[in-house]
Amino acid sequence: MIAAFDTLSAARRMEEAGMKREQAEAVAEAVRSAAGADREDLATKADLADVKTELKADSASLRAELVDRMQSGERRMYAAVFGVGGLLFAALKLVP
C-alpha cells in the first residue's frame, strides 16, 4: 500500500536542517508530484483480478483451438494412411 507523502512535515524537516523555506517547500512538492505520477502506473488488486480473468479466458480459448487443430491434423493423418493403404491395395490387385 502506498502511504501519503506529507509535504508540510518534509518541508519543516528540511527547513530545520538548514534549507530555506521556499527551497524546502519546492523540494517537498517535487517529491509529492513525482510520487503521485507513479501511482497512475500502479495496478490495483481489481486490475490484477481483471487481467487474471482475461488470461484464464484466453488460455481456455487457446486450449480449445489447439485441441481442434490437433484433431484436424489427426483426421488428415488417418485420411493419408487410408489413402496410401488404398493405393497399395489397388496396386497389389493390379499386379498379376
mmCIF file as gemmi writes it, N, C-alpha and C atoms, coordinates in Angstrom:
data_model
loop_
_atom_site.group_PDB
_atom_site.id
_atom_site.type_symbol
_atom_site.label_atom_id
_atom_site.label_alt_id
_atom_site.label_comp_id
_atom_site.label_asym_id
_atom_site.label_entity_id
_atom_site.label_seq_id
_atom_site.pdbx_PDB_ins_code
_atom_site.Cartn_x
_atom_site.Cartn_y
_atom_site.Cartn_z
_atom_site.occupancy
_atom_site.B_iso_or_equiv
_atom_site.pdbx_formal_charge
_atom_site.auth_seq_id
_atom_site.auth_asym_id
_atom_site.pdbx_PDB_model_num
ATOM 1 N N . MET Axp A 1 ? 0.842 -1.168 0 1 0 ? 1 A 1
ATOM 2 C CA . MET Axp A 1 ? 0 0 0 1 0 ? 1 A 1
ATOM 3 C C . MET Axp A 1 ? 0.893 1.238 0 1 0 ? 1 A 1
ATOM 4 N N . ILE Axp A 2 ? 0.496 2.245 -0.735 1 0 ? 2 A 1
ATOM 5 C CA . ILE Axp A 2 ? 1.28 3.475 -0.838 1 0 ? 2 A 1
ATOM 6 C C . ILE Axp A 2 ? 0.829 4.447 0.245 1 0 ? 2 A 1
ATOM 7 N N . ALA Axp A 3 ? 1.77 4.938 1.021 1 0 ? 3 A 1
ATOM 8 C CA . ALA Axp A 3 ? 1.453 5.906 2.062 1 0 ? 3 A 1
ATOM 9 C C . ALA Axp A 3 ? 1.443 7.307 1.457 1 0 ? 3 A 1
ATOM 10 N N . ALA Axp A 4 ? 0.622 8.165 2.022 1 0 ? 4 A 1
ATOM 11 C CA . ALA Axp A 4 ? 0.565 9.55 1.563 1 0 ? 4 A 1
ATOM 12 C C . ALA Axp A 4 ? 1.857 10.259 1.965 1 0 ? 4 A 1
ATOM 13 N N . PHE Axp A 5 ? 2.284 11.182 1.129 1 0 ? 5 A 1
ATOM 14 C CA . PHE Axp A 5 ? 3.511 11.932 1.413 1 0 ? 5 A 1
ATOM 15 C C . PHE Axp A 5 ? 3.11 13.258 2.048 1 0 ? 5 A 1
ATOM 16 N N . ASP Axp A 6 ? 3.584 13.502 3.248 1 0 ? 6 A 1
ATOM 17 C CA . ASP Axp A 6 ? 3.264 14.723 3.993 1 0 ? 6 A 1
ATOM 18 C C . ASP Axp A 6 ? 4.269 15.808 3.613 1 0 ? 6 A 1
ATOM 19 N N . THR Axp A 7 ? 3.844 16.686 2.713 1 0 ? 7 A 1
ATOM 20 C CA . THR Axp A 7 ? 4.758 17.732 2.233 1 0 ? 7 A 1
ATOM 21 C C . THR Axp A 7 ? 5.098 18.739 3.326 1 0 ? 7 A 1
ATOM 22 N N . LEU Axp A 8 ? 4.125 19.029 4.194 1 0 ? 8 A 1
ATOM 23 C CA . LEU Axp A 8 ? 4.378 20.006 5.256 1 0 ? 8 A 1
ATOM 24 C C . LEU Axp A 8 ? 5.457 19.508 6.207 1 0 ? 8 A 1
ATOM 25 N N . SER Axp A 9 ? 5.338 18.25 6.644 1 0 ? 9 A 1
ATOM 26 C CA . SER Axp A 9 ? 6.346 17.694 7.555 1 0 ? 9 A 1
ATOM 27 C C . SER Axp A 9 ? 7.713 17.625 6.891 1 0 ? 9 A 1
ATOM 28 N N . ALA Axp A 10 ? 7.726 17.225 5.634 1 0 ? 10 A 1
ATOM 29 C CA . ALA Axp A 10 ? 9 17.119 4.924 1 0 ? 10 A 1
ATOM 30 C C . ALA Axp A 10 ? 9.648 18.487 4.777 1 0 ? 10 A 1
ATOM 31 N N . ALA Axp A 11 ? 8.841 19.485 4.431 1 0 ? 11 A 1
ATOM 32 C CA . ALA Axp A 11 ? 9.387 20.839 4.265 1 0 ? 11 A 1
ATOM 33 C C . ALA Axp A 11 ? 9.916 21.364 5.596 1 0 ? 11 A 1
ATOM 34 N N . ARG Axp A 12 ? 9.194 21.103 6.687 1 0 ? 12 A 1
ATOM 35 C CA . ARG Axp A 12 ? 9.661 21.559 8.002 1 0 ? 12 A 1
ATOM 36 C C . ARG Axp A 12 ? 10.975 20.88 8.393 1 0 ? 12 A 1
ATOM 37 N N . ARG Axp A 13 ? 11.079 19.572 8.108 1 0 ? 13 A 1
ATOM 38 C CA . ARG Axp A 13 ? 12.329 18.873 8.447 1 0 ? 13 A 1
ATOM 39 C C . ARG Axp A 13 ? 13.499 19.427 7.644 1 0 ? 13 A 1
ATOM 40 N N . MET Axp A 14 ? 13.267 19.716 6.367 1 0 ? 14 A 1
ATOM 41 C CA . MET Axp A 14 ? 14.346 20.286 5.54 1 0 ? 14 A 1
ATOM 42 C C . MET Axp A 14 ? 14.706 21.684 6.016 1 0 ? 14 A 1
ATOM 43 N N . GLU Axp A 15 ? 13.689 22.447 6.43 1 0 ? 15 A 1
ATOM 44 C CA . GLU Axp A 15 ? 13.937 23.799 6.935 1 0 ? 15 A 1
ATOM 45 C C . GLU Axp A 15 ? 14.732 23.734 8.239 1 0 ? 15 A 1
ATOM 46 N N . GLU Axp A 16 ? 14.39 22.777 9.103 1 0 ? 16 A 1
ATOM 47 C CA . GLU Axp A 16 ? 15.124 22.606 10.359 1 0 ? 16 A 1
ATOM 48 C C . GLU Axp A 16 ? 16.575 22.18 10.104 1 0 ? 16 A 1
ATOM 49 N N . ALA Axp A 17 ? 16.793 21.508 8.97 1 0 ? 17 A 1
ATOM 50 C CA . ALA Axp A 17 ? 18.144 21.068 8.632 1 0 ? 17 A 1
ATOM 51 C C . ALA Axp A 17 ? 18.962 22.19 8.002 1 0 ? 17 A 1
ATOM 52 N N . GLY Axp A 18 ? 18.356 23.363 7.823 1 0 ? 18 A 1
ATOM 53 C CA . GLY Axp A 18 ? 19.115 24.495 7.321 1 0 ? 18 A 1
ATOM 54 C C . GLY Axp A 18 ? 18.726 24.958 5.924 1 0 ? 18 A 1
ATOM 55 N N . MET Axp A 19 ? 17.768 24.343 5.317 1 0 ? 19 A 1
ATOM 56 C CA . MET Axp A 19 ? 17.357 24.747 3.979 1 0 ? 19 A 1
ATOM 57 C C . MET Axp A 19 ? 16.377 25.926 4.094 1 0 ? 19 A 1
ATOM 58 N N . LYS Axp A 20 ? 16.426 26.835 3.127 1 0 ? 20 A 1
ATOM 59 C CA . LYS Axp A 20 ? 15.484 27.951 3.11 1 0 ? 20 A 1
ATOM 60 C C . LYS Axp A 20 ? 14.069 27.405 2.917 1 0 ? 20 A 1
ATOM 61 N N . ARG Axp A 21 ? 13.087 28.105 3.522 1 0 ? 21 A 1
ATOM 62 C CA . ARG Axp A 21 ? 11.699 27.659 3.478 1 0 ? 21 A 1
ATOM 63 C C . ARG Axp A 21 ? 11.204 27.451 2.042 1 0 ? 21 A 1
ATOM 64 N N . GLU Axp A 22 ? 11.466 28.398 1.156 1 0 ? 22 A 1
ATOM 65 C CA . GLU Axp A 22 ? 10.994 28.29 -0.229 1 0 ? 22 A 1
ATOM 66 C C . GLU Axp A 22 ? 11.581 27.053 -0.916 1 0 ? 22 A 1
ATOM 67 N N . GLN Axp A 23 ? 12.88 26.822 -0.666 1 0 ? 23 A 1
ATOM 68 C CA . GLN Axp A 23 ? 13.529 25.655 -1.26 1 0 ? 23 A 1
ATOM 69 C C . GLN Axp A 23 ? 12.955 24.357 -0.685 1 0 ? 23 A 1
ATOM 70 N N . ALA Axp A 24 ? 12.767 24.33 0.622 1 0 ? 24 A 1
ATOM 71 C CA . ALA Axp A 24 ? 12.236 23.134 1.274 1 0 ? 24 A 1
ATOM 72 C C . ALA Axp A 24 ? 10.838 22.816 0.748 1 0 ? 24 A 1
ATOM 73 N N . GLU Axp A 25 ? 10.013 23.839 0.619 1 0 ? 25 A 1
ATOM 74 C CA . GLU Axp A 25 ? 8.656 23.632 0.106 1 0 ? 25 A 1
ATOM 75 C C . GLU Axp A 25 ? 8.683 23.154 -1.342 1 0 ? 25 A 1
ATOM 76 N N . ALA Axp A 26 ? 9.597 23.72 -2.14 1 0 ? 26 A 1
ATOM 77 C CA . ALA Axp A 26 ? 9.702 23.321 -3.545 1 0 ? 26 A 1
ATOM 78 C C . ALA Axp A 26 ? 10.157 21.872 -3.68 1 0 ? 26 A 1
ATOM 79 N N . VAL Axp A 27 ? 11.13 21.474 -2.87 1 0 ? 27 A 1
ATOM 80 C CA . VAL Axp A 27 ? 11.613 20.089 -2.908 1 0 ? 27 A 1
ATOM 81 C C . VAL Axp A 27 ? 10.51 19.133 -2.461 1 0 ? 27 A 1
ATOM 82 N N . ALA Axp A 28 ? 9.826 19.47 -1.371 1 0 ? 28 A 1
ATOM 83 C CA . ALA Axp A 28 ? 8.747 18.615 -0.869 1 0 ? 28 A 1
ATOM 84 C C . ALA Axp A 28 ? 7.644 18.47 -1.914 1 0 ? 28 A 1
ATOM 85 N N . GLU Axp A 29 ? 7.283 19.548 -2.571 1 0 ? 29 A 1
ATOM 86 C CA . GLU Axp A 29 ? 6.25 19.49 -3.613 1 0 ? 29 A 1
ATOM 87 C C . GLU Axp A 29 ? 6.719 18.671 -4.811 1 0 ? 29 A 1
ATOM 88 N N . ALA Axp A 30 ? 7.979 18.787 -5.177 1 0 ? 30 A 1
ATOM 89 C CA . ALA Axp A 30 ? 8.518 17.997 -6.29 1 0 ? 30 A 1
ATOM 90 C C . ALA Axp A 30 ? 8.473 16.506 -5.97 1 0 ? 30 A 1
ATOM 91 N N . VAL Axp A 31 ? 8.81 16.154 -4.747 1 0 ? 31 A 1
ATOM 92 C CA . VAL Axp A 31 ? 8.771 14.745 -4.33 1 0 ? 31 A 1
ATOM 93 C C . VAL Axp A 31 ? 7.328 14.242 -4.358 1 0 ? 31 A 1
ATOM 94 N N . ARG Axp A 32 ? 6.4 15.053 -3.833 1 0 ? 32 A 1
ATOM 95 C CA . ARG Axp A 32 ? 4.99 14.656 -3.842 1 0 ? 32 A 1
ATOM 96 C C . ARG Axp A 32 ? 4.476 14.461 -5.261 1 0 ? 32 A 1
ATOM 97 N N . SER Axp A 33 ? 4.837 15.368 -6.163 1 0 ? 33 A 1
ATOM 98 C CA . SER Axp A 33 ? 4.407 15.256 -7.56 1 0 ? 33 A 1
ATOM 99 C C . SER Axp A 33 ? 4.965 14.001 -8.212 1 0 ? 33 A 1
ATOM 100 N N . ALA Axp A 34 ? 6.23 13.738 -7.956 1 0 ? 34 A 1
ATOM 101 C CA . ALA Axp A 34 ? 6.855 12.544 -8.543 1 0 ? 34 A 1
ATOM 102 C C . ALA Axp A 34 ? 6.207 11.275 -8.007 1 0 ? 34 A 1
ATOM 103 N N . ALA Axp A 35 ? 5.913 11.241 -6.725 1 0 ? 35 A 1
ATOM 104 C CA . ALA Axp A 35 ? 5.28 10.06 -6.127 1 0 ? 35 A 1
ATOM 105 C C . ALA Axp A 35 ? 3.867 9.891 -6.675 1 0 ? 35 A 1
ATOM 106 N N . GLY Axp A 36 ? 3.159 10.978 -6.887 1 0 ? 36 A 1
ATOM 107 C CA . GLY Axp A 36 ? 1.798 10.914 -7.42 1 0 ? 36 A 1
ATOM 108 C C . GLY Axp A 36 ? 1.769 10.459 -8.859 1 0 ? 36 A 1
ATOM 109 N N . ALA Axp A 37 ? 2.772 10.838 -9.64 1 0 ? 37 A 1
ATOM 110 C CA . ALA Axp A 37 ? 2.818 10.436 -11.05 1 0 ? 37 A 1
ATOM 111 C C . ALA Axp A 37 ? 2.986 8.933 -11.174 1 0 ? 37 A 1
ATOM 112 N N . ASP Axp A 38 ? 3.763 8.35 -10.28 1 0 ? 38 A 1
ATOM 113 C CA . ASP Axp A 38 ? 3.997 6.912 -10.323 1 0 ? 38 A 1
ATOM 114 C C . ASP Axp A 38 ? 2.747 6.12 -9.954 1 0 ? 38 A 1
ATOM 115 N N . ARG Axp A 39 ? 1.879 6.688 -9.158 1 0 ? 39 A 1
ATOM 116 C CA . ARG Axp A 39 ? 0.676 5.986 -8.718 1 0 ? 39 A 1
ATOM 117 C C . ARG Axp A 39 ? -0.237 5.636 -9.886 1 0 ? 39 A 1
ATOM 118 N N . GLU Axp A 40 ? -0.225 6.464 -10.911 1 0 ? 40 A 1
ATOM 119 C CA . GLU Axp A 40 ? -1.073 6.196 -12.075 1 0 ? 40 A 1
ATOM 120 C C . GLU Axp A 40 ? -0.674 4.896 -12.774 1 0 ? 40 A 1
ATOM 121 N N . ASP Axp A 41 ? 0.581 4.517 -12.673 1 0 ? 41 A 1
ATOM 122 C CA . ASP Axp A 41 ? 1.081 3.332 -13.351 1 0 ? 41 A 1
ATOM 123 C C . ASP Axp A 41 ? 0.938 2.061 -12.516 1 0 ? 41 A 1
ATOM 124 N N . LEU Axp A 42 ? 0.514 2.202 -11.267 1 0 ? 42 A 1
ATOM 125 C CA . LEU Axp A 42 ? 0.405 1.037 -10.398 1 0 ? 42 A 1
ATOM 126 C C . LEU Axp A 42 ? -0.919 0.316 -10.625 1 0 ? 42 A 1
ATOM 127 N N . ALA Axp A 43 ? -0.868 -0.995 -10.52 1 0 ? 43 A 1
ATOM 128 C CA . ALA Axp A 43 ? -2.071 -1.804 -10.671 1 0 ? 43 A 1
ATOM 129 C C . ALA Axp A 43 ? -2.701 -2.055 -9.31 1 0 ? 43 A 1
ATOM 130 N N . THR Axp A 44 ? -4.012 -2.027 -9.292 1 0 ? 44 A 1
ATOM 131 C CA . THR Axp A 44 ? -4.73 -2.342 -8.065 1 0 ? 44 A 1
ATOM 132 C C . THR Axp A 44 ? -5.042 -3.837 -8.052 1 0 ? 44 A 1
ATOM 133 N N . LYS Axp A 45 ? -5.545 -4.329 -6.925 1 0 ? 45 A 1
ATOM 134 C CA . LYS Axp A 45 ? -5.943 -5.728 -6.851 1 0 ? 45 A 1
ATOM 135 C C . LYS Axp A 45 ? -7.043 -6.022 -7.86 1 0 ? 45 A 1
ATOM 136 N N . ALA Axp A 46 ? -7.929 -5.068 -8.055 1 0 ? 46 A 1
ATOM 137 C CA . ALA Axp A 46 ? -9.011 -5.245 -9.034 1 0 ? 46 A 1
ATOM 138 C C . ALA Axp A 46 ? -8.441 -5.345 -10.453 1 0 ? 46 A 1
ATOM 139 N N . ASP Axp A 47 ? -7.432 -4.516 -10.747 1 0 ? 47 A 1
ATOM 140 C CA . ASP Axp A 47 ? -6.786 -4.589 -12.067 1 0 ? 47 A 1
ATOM 141 C C . ASP Axp A 47 ? -6.175 -5.967 -12.285 1 0 ? 47 A 1
ATOM 142 N N . LEU Axp A 48 ? -5.486 -6.465 -11.265 1 0 ? 48 A 1
ATOM 143 C CA . LEU Axp A 48 ? -4.849 -7.781 -11.378 1 0 ? 48 A 1
ATOM 144 C C . LEU Axp A 48 ? -5.887 -8.885 -11.518 1 0 ? 48 A 1
ATOM 145 N N . ALA Axp A 49 ? -7.002 -8.76 -10.804 1 0 ? 49 A 1
ATOM 146 C CA . ALA Axp A 49 ? -8.072 -9.76 -10.92 1 0 ? 49 A 1
ATOM 147 C C . ALA Axp A 49 ? -8.659 -9.757 -12.328 1 0 ? 49 A 1
ATOM 148 N N . ASP Axp A 50 ? -8.815 -8.559 -12.915 1 0 ? 50 A 1
ATOM 149 C CA . ASP Axp A 50 ? -9.33 -8.462 -14.287 1 0 ? 50 A 1
ATOM 150 C C . ASP Axp A 50 ? -8.385 -9.124 -15.274 1 0 ? 50 A 1
ATOM 151 N N . VAL Axp A 51 ? -7.096 -8.867 -15.112 1 0 ? 51 A 1
ATOM 152 C CA . VAL Axp A 51 ? -6.096 -9.465 -16.004 1 0 ? 51 A 1
ATOM 153 C C . VAL Axp A 51 ? -6.088 -10.986 -15.84 1 0 ? 51 A 1
ATOM 154 N N . LYS Axp A 52 ? -6.195 -11.442 -14.607 1 0 ? 52 A 1
ATOM 155 C CA . LYS Axp A 52 ? -6.221 -12.884 -14.349 1 0 ? 52 A 1
ATOM 156 C C . LYS Axp A 52 ? -7.422 -13.53 -15.036 1 0 ? 52 A 1
ATOM 157 N N . THR Axp A 53 ? -8.573 -12.887 -14.958 1 0 ? 53 A 1
ATOM 158 C CA . THR Axp A 53 ? -9.782 -13.396 -15.615 1 0 ? 53 A 1
ATOM 159 C C . THR Axp A 53 ? -9.596 -13.431 -17.127 1 0 ? 53 A 1
ATOM 160 N N . GLU Axp A 54 ? -9.026 -12.371 -17.675 1 0 ? 54 A 1
ATOM 161 C CA . GLU Axp A 54 ? -8.788 -12.324 -19.118 1 0 ? 54 A 1
ATOM 162 C C . GLU Axp A 54 ? -7.809 -13.414 -19.547 1 0 ? 54 A 1
ATOM 163 N N . LEU Axp A 55 ? -6.752 -13.623 -18.762 1 0 ? 55 A 1
ATOM 164 C CA . LEU Axp A 55 ? -5.769 -14.651 -19.098 1 0 ? 55 A 1
ATOM 165 C C . LEU Axp A 55 ? -6.384 -16.044 -19.046 1 0 ? 55 A 1
ATOM 166 N N . LYS Axp A 56 ? -7.252 -16.279 -18.067 1 0 ? 56 A 1
ATOM 167 C CA . LYS Axp A 56 ? -7.917 -17.578 -17.988 1 0 ? 56 A 1
ATOM 168 C C . LYS Axp A 56 ? -8.801 -17.796 -19.203 1 0 ? 56 A 1
ATOM 169 N N . ALA Axp A 57 ? -9.529 -16.758 -19.611 1 0 ? 57 A 1
ATOM 170 C CA . ALA Axp A 57 ? -10.402 -16.872 -20.783 1 0 ? 57 A 1
ATOM 171 C C . ALA Axp A 57 ? -9.564 -17.109 -22.039 1 0 ? 57 A 1
ATOM 172 N N . ASP Axp A 58 ? -8.468 -16.367 -22.171 1 0 ? 58 A 1
ATOM 173 C CA . ASP Axp A 58 ? -7.588 -16.543 -23.332 1 0 ? 58 A 1
ATOM 174 C C . ASP Axp A 58 ? -6.974 -17.932 -23.334 1 0 ? 58 A 1
ATOM 175 N N . SER Axp A 59 ? -6.594 -18.404 -22.164 1 0 ? 59 A 1
ATOM 176 C CA . SER Axp A 59 ? -5.997 -19.73 -22.043 1 0 ? 59 A 1
ATOM 177 C C . SER Axp A 59 ? -6.986 -20.805 -22.469 1 0 ? 59 A 1
ATOM 178 N N . ALA Axp A 60 ? -8.228 -20.68 -22.028 1 0 ? 60 A 1
ATOM 179 C CA . ALA Axp A 60 ? -9.257 -21.651 -22.403 1 0 ? 60 A 1
ATOM 180 C C . ALA Axp A 60 ? -9.5 -21.616 -23.908 1 0 ? 60 A 1
ATOM 181 N N . SER Axp A 61 ? -9.522 -20.436 -24.469 1 0 ? 61 A 1
ATOM 182 C CA . SER Axp A 61 ? -9.735 -20.291 -25.909 1 0 ? 61 A 1
ATOM 183 C C . SER Axp A 61 ? -8.576 -20.91 -26.696 1 0 ? 61 A 1
ATOM 184 N N . LEU Axp A 62 ? -7.352 -20.629 -26.263 1 0 ? 62 A 1
ATOM 185 C CA . LEU Axp A 62 ? -6.184 -21.19 -26.938 1 0 ? 62 A 1
ATOM 186 C C . LEU Axp A 62 ? -6.141 -22.709 -26.816 1 0 ? 62 A 1
ATOM 187 N N . ARG Axp A 63 ? -6.505 -23.207 -25.644 1 0 ? 63 A 1
ATOM 188 C CA . ARG Axp A 63 ? -6.532 -24.654 -25.427 1 0 ? 63 A 1
ATOM 189 C C . ARG Axp A 63 ? -7.546 -25.314 -26.37 1 0 ? 63 A 1
ATOM 190 N N . ALA Axp A 64 ? -8.725 -24.707 -26.495 1 0 ? 64 A 1
ATOM 191 C CA . ALA Axp A 64 ? -9.755 -25.249 -27.385 1 0 ? 64 A 1
ATOM 192 C C . ALA Axp A 64 ? -9.277 -25.221 -28.836 1 0 ? 64 A 1
ATOM 193 N N . GLU Axp A 65 ? -8.608 -24.144 -29.229 1 0 ? 65 A 1
ATOM 194 C CA . GLU Axp A 65 ? -8.091 -24.045 -30.598 1 0 ? 65 A 1
ATOM 195 C C . GLU Axp A 65 ? -7.01 -25.091 -30.841 1 0 ? 65 A 1
ATOM 196 N N . LEU Axp A 66 ? -6.153 -25.31 -29.874 1 0 ? 66 A 1
ATOM 197 C CA . LEU Axp A 66 ? -5.094 -26.304 -30.001 1 0 ? 66 A 1
ATOM 198 C C . LEU Axp A 66 ? -5.683 -27.705 -30.145 1 0 ? 66 A 1
ATOM 199 N N . VAL Axp A 67 ? -6.666 -28.036 -29.32 1 0 ? 67 A 1
ATOM 200 C CA . VAL Axp A 67 ? -7.315 -29.348 -29.412 1 0 ? 67 A 1
ATOM 201 C C . VAL Axp A 67 ? -7.959 -29.515 -30.785 1 0 ? 67 A 1
ATOM 202 N N . ASP Axp A 68 ? -8.623 -28.478 -31.269 1 0 ? 68 A 1
ATOM 203 C CA . ASP Axp A 68 ? -9.26 -28.539 -32.586 1 0 ? 68 A 1
ATOM 204 C C . ASP Axp A 68 ? -8.228 -28.778 -33.684 1 0 ? 68 A 1
ATOM 205 N N . ARG Axp A 69 ? -7.123 -28.063 -33.61 1 0 ? 69 A 1
ATOM 206 C CA . ARG Axp A 69 ? -6.077 -28.243 -34.634 1 0 ? 69 A 1
ATOM 207 C C . ARG Axp A 69 ? -5.439 -29.626 -34.565 1 0 ? 69 A 1
ATOM 208 N N . MET Axp A 70 ? -5.256 -30.127 -33.341 1 0 ? 70 A 1
ATOM 209 C CA . MET Axp A 70 ? -4.684 -31.464 -33.197 1 0 ? 70 A 1
ATOM 210 C C . MET Axp A 70 ? -5.633 -32.516 -33.766 1 0 ? 70 A 1
ATOM 211 N N . GLN Axp A 71 ? -6.919 -32.37 -33.499 1 0 ? 71 A 1
ATOM 212 C CA . GLN Axp A 71 ? -7.9 -33.318 -34.024 1 0 ? 71 A 1
ATOM 213 C C . GLN Axp A 71 ? -7.974 -33.233 -35.547 1 0 ? 71 A 1
ATOM 214 N N . SER Axp A 72 ? -7.882 -32.024 -36.076 1 0 ? 72 A 1
ATOM 215 C CA . SER Axp A 72 ? -7.893 -31.841 -37.521 1 0 ? 72 A 1
ATOM 216 C C . SER Axp A 72 ? -6.665 -32.507 -38.152 1 0 ? 72 A 1
ATOM 217 N N . GLY Axp A 73 ? -5.511 -32.331 -37.523 1 0 ? 73 A 1
ATOM 218 C CA . GLY Axp A 73 ? -4.287 -32.966 -38.024 1 0 ? 73 A 1
ATOM 219 C C . GLY Axp A 73 ? -4.376 -34.474 -37.93 1 0 ? 73 A 1
ATOM 220 N N . GLU Axp A 74 ? -4.993 -34.955 -36.864 1 0 ? 74 A 1
ATOM 221 C CA . GLU Axp A 74 ? -5.159 -36.396 -36.689 1 0 ? 74 A 1
ATOM 222 C C . GLU Axp A 74 ? -6.078 -36.96 -37.783 1 0 ? 74 A 1
ATOM 223 N N . ARG Axp A 75 ? -7.14 -36.241 -38.107 1 0 ? 75 A 1
ATOM 224 C CA . ARG Axp A 75 ? -8.045 -36.693 -39.177 1 0 ? 75 A 1
ATOM 225 C C . ARG Axp A 75 ? -7.316 -36.736 -40.528 1 0 ? 75 A 1
ATOM 226 N N . ARG Axp A 76 ? -6.503 -35.719 -40.787 1 0 ? 76 A 1
ATOM 227 C CA . ARG Axp A 76 ? -5.746 -35.703 -42.046 1 0 ? 76 A 1
ATOM 228 C C . ARG Axp A 76 ? -4.747 -36.85 -42.097 1 0 ? 76 A 1
ATOM 229 N N . MET Axp A 77 ? -4.125 -37.147 -40.964 1 0 ? 77 A 1
ATOM 230 C CA . MET Axp A 77 ? -3.165 -38.239 -40.919 1 0 ? 77 A 1
ATOM 231 C C . MET Axp A 77 ? -3.859 -39.569 -41.23 1 0 ? 77 A 1
ATOM 232 N N . TYR Axp A 78 ? -5.026 -39.815 -40.601 1 0 ? 78 A 1
ATOM 233 C CA . TYR Axp A 78 ? -5.76 -41.05 -40.873 1 0 ? 78 A 1
ATOM 234 C C . TYR Axp A 78 ? -6.2 -41.12 -42.333 1 0 ? 78 A 1
ATOM 235 N N . ALA Axp A 79 ? -6.628 -39.995 -42.89 1 0 ? 79 A 1
ATOM 236 C CA . ALA Axp A 79 ? -7.034 -39.972 -44.297 1 0 ? 79 A 1
ATOM 237 C C . ALA Axp A 79 ? -5.847 -40.326 -45.189 1 0 ? 79 A 1
ATOM 238 N N . ALA Axp A 80 ? -4.673 -39.791 -44.862 1 0 ? 80 A 1
ATOM 239 C CA . ALA Axp A 80 ? -3.495 -40.09 -45.666 1 0 ? 80 A 1
ATOM 240 C C . ALA Axp A 80 ? -3.111 -41.562 -45.54 1 0 ? 80 A 1
ATOM 241 N N . VAL Axp A 81 ? -3.181 -42.098 -44.334 1 0 ? 81 A 1
ATOM 242 C CA . VAL Axp A 81 ? -2.837 -43.516 -44.133 1 0 ? 81 A 1
ATOM 243 C C . VAL Axp A 81 ? -3.797 -44.404 -44.91 1 0 ? 81 A 1
ATOM 244 N N . PHE Axp A 82 ? -5.1 -44.115 -44.795 1 0 ? 82 A 1
ATOM 245 C CA . PHE Axp A 82 ? -6.073 -44.928 -45.531 1 0 ? 82 A 1
ATOM 246 C C . PHE Axp A 82 ? -5.935 -44.737 -47.038 1 0 ? 82 A 1
ATOM 247 N N . GLY Axp A 83 ? -5.602 -43.527 -47.455 1 0 ? 83 A 1
ATOM 248 C CA . GLY Axp A 83 ? -5.397 -43.273 -48.882 1 0 ? 83 A 1
ATOM 249 C C . GLY Axp A 83 ? -4.215 -44.056 -49.423 1 0 ? 83 A 1
ATOM 250 N N . VAL Axp A 84 ? -3.112 -44.023 -48.717 1 0 ? 84 A 1
ATOM 251 C CA . VAL Axp A 84 ? -1.925 -44.768 -49.137 1 0 ? 84 A 1
ATOM 252 C C . VAL Axp A 84 ? -2.216 -46.265 -49.082 1 0 ? 84 A 1
ATOM 253 N N . GLY Axp A 85 ? -2.929 -46.701 -48.037 1 0 ? 85 A 1
ATOM 254 C CA . GLY Axp A 85 ? -3.303 -48.124 -47.933 1 0 ? 85 A 1
ATOM 255 C C . GLY Axp A 85 ? -4.177 -48.549 -49.103 1 0 ? 85 A 1
ATOM 256 N N . GLY Axp A 86 ? -5.119 -47.697 -49.471 1 0 ? 86 A 1
ATOM 257 C CA . GLY Axp A 86 ? -5.98 -47.996 -50.619 1 0 ? 86 A 1
ATOM 258 C C . GLY Axp A 86 ? -5.185 -48.083 -51.91 1 0 ? 86 A 1
ATOM 259 N N . LEU Axp A 87 ? -4.273 -47.157 -52.101 1 0 ? 87 A 1
ATOM 260 C CA . LEU Axp A 87 ? -3.444 -47.194 -53.303 1 0 ? 87 A 1
ATOM 261 C C . LEU Axp A 87 ? -2.576 -48.456 -53.331 1 0 ? 87 A 1
ATOM 262 N N . LEU Axp A 88 ? -2.032 -48.813 -52.197 1 0 ? 88 A 1
ATOM 263 C CA . LEU Axp A 88 ? -1.221 -50.024 -52.108 1 0 ? 88 A 1
ATOM 264 C C . LEU Axp A 88 ? -2.054 -51.247 -52.409 1 0 ? 88 A 1
ATOM 265 N N . PHE Axp A 89 ? -3.254 -51.315 -51.867 1 0 ? 89 A 1
ATOM 266 C CA . PHE Axp A 89 ? -4.163 -52.435 -52.117 1 0 ? 89 A 1
ATOM 267 C C . PHE Axp A 89 ? -4.525 -52.505 -53.6 1 0 ? 89 A 1
ATOM 268 N N . ALA Axp A 90 ? -4.821 -51.346 -54.218 1 0 ? 90 A 1
ATOM 269 C CA . ALA Axp A 90 ? -5.151 -51.302 -55.627 1 0 ? 90 A 1
ATOM 270 C C . ALA Axp A 90 ? -3.947 -51.749 -56.486 1 0 ? 90 A 1
ATOM 271 N N . ALA Axp A 91 ? -2.769 -51.295 -56.122 1 0 ? 91 A 1
ATOM 272 C CA . ALA Axp A 91 ? -1.574 -51.687 -56.875 1 0 ? 91 A 1
ATOM 273 C C . ALA Axp A 91 ? -1.333 -53.181 -56.769 1 0 ? 91 A 1
ATOM 274 N N . LEU Axp A 92 ? -1.556 -53.762 -55.592 1 0 ? 92 A 1
ATOM 275 C CA . LEU Axp A 92 ? -1.381 -55.195 -55.432 1 0 ? 92 A 1
ATOM 276 C C . LEU Axp A 92 ? -2.418 -55.985 -56.23 1 0 ? 92 A 1
ATOM 277 N N . LYS Axp A 93 ? -3.615 -55.456 -56.392 1 0 ? 93 A 1
ATOM 278 C CA . LYS Axp A 93 ? -4.667 -56.122 -57.163 1 0 ? 93 A 1
ATOM 279 C C . LYS Axp A 93 ? -4.339 -56.076 -58.659 1 0 ? 93 A 1
ATOM 280 N N . LEU Axp A 94 ? -3.67 -54.992 -59.07 1 0 ? 94 A 1
ATOM 281 C CA . LEU Axp A 94 ? -3.371 -54.834 -60.487 1 0 ? 94 A 1
ATOM 282 C C . LEU Axp A 94 ? -2.166 -55.667 -60.911 1 0 ? 94 A 1
ATOM 283 N N . VAL Axp A 95 ? -1.284 -55.967 -59.99 1 0 ? 95 A 1
ATOM 284 C CA . VAL Axp A 95 ? -0.091 -56.727 -60.318 1 0 ? 95 A 1
ATOM 285 C C . VAL Axp A 95 ? -0.511 -58.219 -60.355 1 0 ? 95 A 1
ATOM 286 N N . PRO Axp A 96 ? -0.201 -58.889 -61.524 1 0 ? 96 A 1
ATOM 287 C CA . PRO Axp A 96 ? -0.611 -60.289 -61.643 1 0 ? 96 A 1
ATOM 288 C C . PRO Axp A 96 ? 0.184 -61.243 -60.796 1 0 ? 96 A 1
